[in-house]
Amino acid sequence: MNHRYSFRQYRAIDLVMFAVILCIAEWLIVTAATRWYPDQLYTASVVGAVTAIVLIRWGPYALIHAVLGGAVFCLASHGSRQQLLIYCGGNVLSLLMLLPLRFVGAEKIREKASFSVLFGLCTLLLMQLGRMLLALALGSPFYTSLGFFTTDVLSLLFTGVIVWIARRLDGIFEDQKHYLLRINKPEEEEGGY
């Protein structure tokens, strides 16, 4: 049975798949860290990487994953309401990466490994900056707020590696309109004979 999905159905399925991947991976990482290594100063997260991938694939729909990632992190680590607000709200700043997508283009970012990794790292750094700024606005001292950068260094490594791998896989780190047109082009050419 050859069922064809509409573009909206495909996008919805894709966004849900990445949300499930994000939730499971983040929950497992945070749960392992809080149960097995509760005294560690550093944390790791896949939220930056998944958000960067969804930004490339679907643009502003990545807002869902940025906020969801912050919520899962806080829920898994039993964070307070204020932490939930800081993580969810701070992650929204990563949507500033829509500017390079608009002016440089997803295809140019995807073509070069250095641009792709930089895109992912900047996505995460903007999340960390957003958390820090929101924490400062809510009255946290500067030194405490700086911890959003210093304790999350491993996430930079995770993000860089995940984005580097994703860009090497066909269609993963690619604007999905472009991808669908690209894979359907041979099909259209065959139908023309």
N, C-alpha and C positions, 0 to 999 in steps of 0.2 A: 504494500500500500504506500503510495507516494503522496503524502500530505504536504502541502505547501503552507507555510505560515505567512501571515501578513507581516509587514515591517514592524508594526506596533507589537504584535505578538512575539516576534523574535526579540525585540528590544526588552520587553517585559521578562521573558524567560531568561535572557542574558543577565539582566540586572538582578534578578532573583538568585541566579546561580552564583554570581559574584558576592552577593550579600550573604548567602549561605556559607561560601568558602571563607569570607571574612569573619563571620560570627564563630564558626567552628575553630578556625585557626587561632583567632584572638582569645577565645575562651580557654582553649587548651594551653596556650602560652602563658596567659596570666594565672590560670589555676595552677599550673606546674610551678611557676615562679613563687606564688604565694604559699604553696604547700611544701615544696621541696627546698626552696631557697629563700625563705622569708627575710633573711638578714642581708641579702644582696642589695647593693646601692643602685645597680643598673637594671633597667627594664628593657624589654624588646617588644616590638609590635609590628604587625603586618599591615596596619591601617594605612600608612603612607604609601606603601607599594600598591595595595589594592585600589586605593583612591586614585593614584596616578594612572593606573591601567584603565580604570573606568573613565577618568577624565579624557584620555586619548580616545577611548572607544565611543563614549556617549556625551562628552562635554559636561554641561551643568547637572546632568543626572547623578554625577559623582557626589553631589551634596548629600544624597541619601546615604552613601557609604561612609562619608566623612563623619556624619552625625552618628550613624549606627555604630561605627568603630569606637567612637568615644563612649557611647552608652555601654557597649559590651565590655570595654576595658574597666569602666567604673563598676558595673554590676559584678563582674567576675572578681574584682579586687575589693568588693564591699565598700566602695567609696561613698562619701556623703553626697547630699543633694548639691552642695556647692561644687564639689569635684565633678559631678555629672554635668552641671552647667558649664564649668570651665572646659572640660574635655569636648563636650558636644559643640558648644559655641565657638571655642577656639579653633577646632578643626575646620570650621567653615572658612577661615581665612585662606585655606588651601585653594579655594576657588579662584583666587587671583591668578592661578596658573592657566586660567582660560584666556588670559591676555596673550601669552606666547602662542597658544593654540590659534588664536585669531590672527595674529600678525606674522608668525613664522609658519604656521601650518603643521598639522599632525604628521603629515607625510615626511616633511623635512626633519622633524624631531625624531621620528622613527628610523629614518635612514642611517643616521650616525649614532653609533653606540654611545659616544660621549654626550651627545645632546639628550639621548634617551635617559641615561643614568642621571644627568644633571636635572632633567625634568622631574624625575622621581625624588631626588634629594631635595630640590626646591619645594616640592609639594609637602614633604615631611617638615622641612624647616619652617614653612609658613604655618603649618599646624602648631608646631612648638611655639612659634612667635605669637600666634593667636591665643594659645593657652596662657602664655606668660602675660600678655597684655590684659586679658580678661581677669586673670588672678590679681594683677596689680590694681585694676579698676575695682575689684571687689575687696580691696584692702590688704592683700597679702604683701609682706615685705619683699623688697627687691631680691634679696639673697634667696629667699624661698622660691620666688617666681623663676629665678634663673635655673632652678633645678629641672624645669621642663626641658632644658637643653642638655644639661650635664648628666642627668640620669638616663637619658634616652639615646645615648650615643650608639648603642648596639642596633637600634632601629635604623640608623643611617646605613649601616652595613647591610642589614636585612633588605632594606629598600633598594639599595644599589644593586645587590646581587639578584633580587627577584625581578626588577625591571630589566636588567641586562639579559636574564634568561628569557623573560617574556617577549622581548623584542626579537629574539632569535626564533621563536615559534611562529609559524605562519598564522597570521590573522589575530593573534592575541593582543599585541601592542599596536593596534591599527584602528583608525577611524572605521567604524563598522559600515557606514554608507560606502566608503571607498572599497572596503573589503568585499562587500556583497556584489558591488558592480564588477570588481576584478574577478571574482570566482564565477560569476554568471556570464561573463563575456564569452568564454569558449562555448558555453551552452547555447548562447544566442547565435554565434557564428555557425555552429553545427546545424541549427534549425533552419538556417538560411539556404542550405543546399537542396 
